[in-house]
Amino acid sequence: MMNSEEWEDVATDPDWESDLGYEMEELTVVKSSTDSQLIFLPEHESQLGEEEFIVIHSDSLRDLRR
């Protein structure tokens, strides 16, 4: 986790991998029976942890692939 000084040094439009330490990963998207909720699952069950959840309204979804 970054401290406040490290966070302030990150570019306004940071590179997700080199600046923030994220790795791109394929996710499986599962729609609920009402299509009002989506569940994002990692490729391997071992990658699923208690803190790895996304909660978002479907109107807020954006395709960020480059």
HUUR-V770849 format. One line per field, one symbol per residue. ss: DSSP state (a for helix, b for strand, c for the rest). psi: psi as a letter, one per 30 degrees, with the letter a starting at -180 (. if undefined). A space follows every 50 residues. Layout:
ss = ???
psi = ???
This chain:
ss = cccaaaaaacccccccccccccccccbbbbbccccccbbbbbccaaaccc cccccccaaacccccc
psi = kkleeeeffkleilkfeeefglkkkkkkkkklffgfkkkkklekeffjle gikkjkkfffkkjgk.
